[in-house]
Amino acid sequence: MSNLGRPAFSGLIYFAAVFCAGLYFTFSAVQGDMGLFRRAEIQADRDALSVQLAALDKELAQMENLTRRLSDDYLDLDLLDQQARDVLGVMRADEIVVR
């Protein structure tokens, strides 16, 4: 009679081990280093960095435009006048400063 109880008990142990392994792998797939939550976090970081990259690209294009406009090959006199006023505090003789 003791032999009849053992197969049921070993089957129960096998089922518990498979169930625990399934729980472990499911938890790892959701919460692990490469799980679903981490993937969503990485995608959110990627989107934020893409927005930041677009802003930096726009700023770079503006700086390149200003640099080109002040180069020896192409000189924008209005921009040169603005830079002289901002950096050097220069003004024309016919202007009046109001503070």
Buried (B, 14 or more C-beta within 10 A) or exposed (E): EEEEEEEEEEEEEEEEEEEEEEEEEEEEEEEEEEBEEEEEEEEEEEEEEEEEEEEEEEEEEEEEEEEEBEEEEEEBEEEEEEBEEEEEEEEEEEEEEEE
